Amino acid sequence: MSRVNRRTFLQTTLAAAAGVTIAGTKSSAKVMGANDRIRIAVAGLHGRGHSHTDAYLGMKNVEIVYLVDPDKQTYKKHLDKIAKKGDPAATCAQDVRKVLEDKELNAVSIATPNHWHALMTIWACEAGKDVYVEKPCSHNVHEGRTAVEMARKHKRVVQHGTQSRSGQGWADLAALAKSGKLGKLLVSRGLCYKDGGTGGSTRGDIGHKPAKAPPADLDFNIWLGPAPEQPYHENLVHYRWHWFWDFGNGDMGNQGVHQMDIARWLIPGATWPKSVISFGGRYANNDQGQTPNEQVTVMEFGDTLLIFETRGLKSPAYRGQGVGNILHFEEGVVAGGKFYPKGKGDGEPVPKVTSDVKIGGDHFGNFIECVRSRDTSKLHAEIEVGHISSGLCHLGHLSHKLGTDEAYDPKLGKLSGHEEGTEALERMAAHLKDSGIKFEGKSLRVGRKLAFDAKTERFVKDDEANALLTRKYRAPFVVPDKV
């Protein structure tokens, strides 16, 4: 039995005998020095999980002591990397609840599927652990707010995995927008053009996979977690769960949440929008996926619009950007690191405005620094920042879900209330036709325009929409209604 296993076994046994619950860490109430060893569990080992283990293995006095994933097939590559560094072997576990019993565990780094992000954050905070949680930090608005409140209650350091918040260039661009040097910011545009390709690719047509018994090494009950009970099929594990509502949030809540976060950051003082409306659909030959792979979402932030465009089919760039952000000012457009003044075709250097906020550096490193200092004000993407930006993605999808299927008509764009929204919809329609999609009949989902109250984080006079701000959880994987 390893040293870690023996200690955990003794703690669990003694706790059971005493009738108490183990919670908290030895660092819960103290500043940790540079030489104190931080002990981390990495949860979710496929895909993005490799970035987590690589980051911590490159840090001094940081040790990965647990590897957590319902699929045992994911362990070996990470164990090999740990061995190569010369660190003690991590203990592997399928269920994070067992790991959270370790009183000397300092932090949990979460790279699981989206539907686990908030619940695992909540459980970790309750157990006295700090958290790095991948984007989006929630699967719905309610559980995102619960994660924020749980972090506050237990005084935990919780970093959100939107790494652009560690980029000084974006901070400077936000300062430019605030300065008024280029006039009012009219539109903050986020783009997520990811080529889905063909033949069963991740974003195009994923086809249909039959229900079957889960692999022997996969604890599918744990993988499902808070999601509804349902059969296993191979379009879920490991990546294509993104395109199913029970687990993912489409590409707007996958790659797109990075650009959504930047788009909101660049609007001075922006939190939640006054309204949201979505246009789009899933254009993939009636495959098994559910989330839209073509979508335009329009949000109102006072005098500024946030327009988000998602494309999962092969698409030309817009103003040189595929996955990126574009700012439309009164005086011209900022795109791809250049400023294009109105009436001039050639780009020129972006006017320089330096932010008072000095950030930069590694996002994981910033998290570890704050775990040591206990100063959450120094986090580059504190949990509430992540909650709101993730929530914007959820709002767009809720408009989509509550919409109706209509025949495309350019006039539909006027439902957004803005000519910029109409223009984005018209470009999407043209792109679909150019892609060979039979964009005819009732093939466009026109979302419901929803008014939103930032103070209550609820929709205005719309019970049907408010009911979708949360979900029915599968016991015992339940996000509490109140903290």
N, C-alpha and C positions, 0 to 999 in steps of 0.2 A: 504494500500500500504506500503510495507516495506521501511526502510530507503534507501536501495540500489536502489530499484525500483524508489522511488521518486526522488532521485538525478539524476539517469539516464534519467528519463522522463524530468526533468527540463533542463538538459544539451542538450538533443536532440532537445527539443522544442526551446530553445534559439538559438541553432546553426542553426536550420532551418530558424528561423526568421532573423538571422544575415547573412545568406548565407555563412557560413563557415563550415569547417569540423573539428570535434574534433579529435585531435591526440596528442599523447604524454602522459606522466604521470608526477605526481609531483616529481618522483624520477629520471626523465630522465637525469638530469645533476648534480646530487649530490650523494655523498656517504651517505648511510643510516646507522644509528647506530643500535646497537643490540636491542634496545628497540623500534625502528620503526616497525610498523606492516606492513608486506608484504601481499598484497591482491592478491590472485591467482584464476584463472579460470582453472578448469580441464575439458578438452575436449576429449570425447571418454571414456565412462563409463563402457563398457563391458570388461571383461578380464583384461588386463594390467592396465586399468583405476583404478582398486581397489588398485593396488600398489601405484599409484600416490596419491590418497586420503589418504591412510594409512600413507604414508611418511610425508605428510604435516600436517596431524592431530597430528603427534607425535612431531612437532616442536613448539618451543616457539615463540610467536609474528609472526606467520604465520596463515593466515585465508583463507579458501576456501570460496570465495564469490559467485562464479558461478559454476554450473554444466551444462555442455554443451553436448548434444547428440541428434541426430534426433529422437531417440527412447525414448519416455516418460517412457517406462517400466523400463528403467535403473536407474531412479532417486532415487527410494525409499531406496534401500540399502545404498546408499551414504548419503542421508539425515538422515537416522537413525544413521549412524556412527557419523555424525557431531553433532546431537542432544545428543548422548551419551557422547561426549566430553564436551558438554555444550556451544559450540560455537553458534553464531546466525545462523539461517537457511540460506543456500545458495539459491540464485535465480536460477531457472532452465530455460534453454533456448535450443531450437532446432537449432538455427542459430547463429554461433559464431560472425557474423557481428554485431549483436545487442549488444553483450557483449563488443566488442572492442570499442564501443562508450563511455564506462565509463572511464573518464579521470583519475580516482583514482585507476584504476586497474593497478597493477604492472607487472604481468606476466601471461602467458598462458602455461599450461602444457598439451602437446598433446599426446594422446594415441588412436587416431582415426585409421581407416584403412589406409594403406600406401598411397593410392592415394590422401589423404588429407594432408599428413604431410608437404610437401614443401609449398603448397599454404597457409595453415594456418600459417606457420612460417613467410612467406612473408607478409601476411596481418597484423600479430601481430607486426612485426618489423616496418612496415609503420605506425601503430597506436602508436608506442612508447612503446611497451611492450617487456619485456624480455621473453625468450622462453626456455622451456625444451621440446625437441621433441624426441619421441620414434624412435628407429631404424626401418627400414632405414629412413633417413631423407628425402628421395626423392623416387619418383616412376620412375624417369629417370635421366640421367646425367645433362641435361640442367637445369631442375628445381632445382636440388641440387646446382649447381653453382649460380643460381639466388638467392637462399636462402642465400648463403654465402655473395654475394655482397650486398644484402639488409641488412643483419646484420651489415656489415661494414659501409654502408652508414648512417644508423640510429644509429650507436654506441650502438647496443644492445648486451646483454649477451645471448648467445644461446648455450645450452648444448645438446649434443647428447646422446641418451640413450643406449650407449654401456658401461655397468657398469664395465666391466673388466678393463677399463681405470682407475678405482679407486682402483685397486689391486696392491699392492707393489710387490707381487710375480711375476706378469707378467712383471713389469718394470725391476726387477732384471734379469729375463730371457732374456729380450731384451738387457740388458747390457752384459750378458754372450755371446750372439750371436755377439755383436759388438766387444767384447774383443779379439776374435780370439783364445781363450784358448783351444777350441776344434777343431781348424782348421776352414776352410771355412764352412759357412752354405750352404749346397747344395739344400735342399728342406725344405720349411716351409709348413707344411701340416695342413689343417683345415678339420675337420670331422663333419658332421651333419647327424648322423645315428639315425633317429627317427622312431620307430616302428609304421607303419601305421595300422597294424592289418587287420582285415576283417570286413565285415558287415556294410559298410558305415561309417567307422571311419574317423577322420579328415585328415589323410595322406594316407590312402589306397584308396579303391574304394568308392567314395562318391555317386555313383549312379546318378540318374537323378531326378530333382525336376521340376514339371510343372510350367509354368508361371501362376501367379495368382495376384489378387489385393493385394497390401501391407496391413499389419495390420493397423488398424485405428490410433494407437499411433505412427506410424512411418512416418516421412516426408521423403519419398523415394527420392524425388527430391534433398533435401539437402544431403542425404546419398550418392547419385550418385556424387554430386559436379562436379568436372572437368571431370569425366568419360563420355563416350558416353551415350546418351539416350538409355534405354533398359528396358525390362520387369523385374519385381521383381520375384524372386523365392527363395525358402528357403535354397538353397545352398550358398546364398550370405550373408545373415544377420543371425548370427553374426560372424562366424569365417571362414567359408570355402571360403570366398572371396580371401583368400591367394592363391588359386589355379586357379585364373582367371586373365588373363593378364591385363584387364582393371583396376583392383583394387590392385592386389598383385604382388609379385615377387618370388613366389615359396618358398620352404624352404631355399634355399640359401640366399634369401633376407628376411627371417623371423627369425627362430632360427639361421640360418647359418651366418647372418651378424655379430653376436658376434664373432664367430670363424674366420671369414674372417678378421675382424678388428685386432684380435690378430695375425693372420698369417702375415698380412702386417706389424704390429708393430714390430714383431720379426725379420724382414729383415732390416738390418741397412740402414737407409736413404730412405726406399722405399716409393714411392707415387703411381704413375700409372705404369702399366706394359708396356713393349715394344710390347708385343703381347698377344693374348688370343685365345684359342680354347676350344670347349666344345664337349663332347660326352654324349649321354644319351637319355632319352625318358620318356614318361608317360606309366607306366605299371599298368593299373587299370581297365581292362575289358571294355574299351571304355566308361568310366564314363563321367560325365559332365565337369570334371576338364580339365584344359588346360596346366598348367605348368608341367615341368618334375618332376617326383618323384624319379628318379634315374639319376645321372649326375656326370661326372668327368670333371672338368675345370682346364686347365693348363695355367699358366701365366708366362711370362719370365721377371725377374727382374735382368738383368745383369747375374752374375754368379749363381744366386739363382732362383730356381723355386718356385712358389706358386702353390700347387696342392690342389684343393678343391673337396671333395667327399660328395655328397648328396645322402642319401638313405632314402626312405619313406616306404620301405617294411622291414619286420623283417630280421635283419642282425646280424651276430656275430660281436663282437668288433674287431678292428684292433689295435694290440699292446696294448690291454687293454683299448682302448678308443672307445667310442660310439659318444658322443658329446664332442669334445675336439681338442687339437692341439698337433702335433708331430714335432720335429725338427730333421732333418737328417744332421749331421755334418760329416766332413772328418774323425773324430776320433770315431764316434759312434752316437747313437740316444738318444734323450731326450724325454721321454714319461711318463705320469702319475707321474711326480715328481721324476723320477729316470733316471740315465744315464746308457746306455748299450754300453760299449766299443766294438769296432769291434772285432770279434773273441771270445767274451765272452758272455755267455748266461745270467748270473746273473746281475741284476741291482745293482747299487751302488748309493750313494748320488750324486746329481748334483753338480758339482763344483760351489763354491760360488763366485759370483761377485755381488756386491751391486751397484745399480744404484745411480747416483748422484741426480736423481730426487726422491724426497720424496713425495709420494702421500698417498694412503690408505684412509679409512674412507668411509662415505656414499656418493653415487653419487648425490642423491637429495640434501643432505646437502651441498656438494661442490657447487652446483648450487645456492642455497640460499645465501651462503657466498659471492659468486661473484656478485649476485644481489645487495647485501649490499655495497660491496667495489667498484663495477664498474670495477674491474680488470679482464679482460677477459683472461689475460695470466695465471691465476690460475685455469682456467677451466680444468678439467681432460679430457674432450672430446669435445673440442671446435668445432663449426659447420663445419669447413673445414676438420677436422679429420673425422667427420662423413660422410661428402660429398664424400670423396675419398673412404673410405671403403665401403660405400653403392654403390658407382659407380662401384667398382670391381664386385659386384654381378650383376649389370646391364650389364656390358661388357660380362660376361659369358653367360647371357641369350640372348644377341644380337647375339653372335656367334651361339647359339642354334637355334634361330629363322631363321637365314640365312643359315642354314645347309640343307642337303639333307638326305633322309631316305635311309639307305643302309643295306645290309645283313652284319651281324657281321663277321669280319675277324680279327684275332689278329694283322695282319699287319697294320690295320687302326690306331692303337695306334701310329705308327711311324709318323703319320701326325703331332703329337705334336712336333716332332723333338727331343724327349728325351726318353730314355728307361724307366725312372720313370713314364712318362705318359702312356706308353704302359702297364707297370705293373699294374697301377691303373685301367686301362680299363679292363685288363684281370681278375682282381679280381672282378670287377663289373659284368662282364659277367658270371663268375662262380657263383657268389652270386645269380644272377637272375635265373639261371638254378636250383640251389639248392632250390630256393623259389617256384619252380614249374611253373615259367613263361615260356611260349612257346617262347623262344628267338630264333625265326627263321624268315625267310623271311626278308623283309626290315623293321626291327624293331628297328634299331639303328639310331638315328639322329646324323649325323656327322657334327659338326658345321663348319662354315667357319673360317679359321685362319685369324685373323684380326690384323693388325699393328696399334698401337695407339701412338699419339703424346701428350705427357704429357703437353706441353706448351699451346697448343691450345685446349686440351681436345676433340680432334676429331680423327677419324680414318684416316689413310693415304691412299689417293687415292681410297676411297670407298664411293661414294655418297649414295648408297643404305644403307650402315651401318650408315652413318652420319644422314640420315633422321630419323633413329630410336632413335637418342639421345634425341628426344623430342616427343611430341604427339600433336594431335589436341585437343584443350581444348573446353569444352562446355560453352558457355557464360551463365551467367556472371562470371563463375568460371575459370578465365583465368590467367595462369602464364605469366607475361610479357616476351617479347623477350629480352628486355634490361632493365637494372636498371637505 
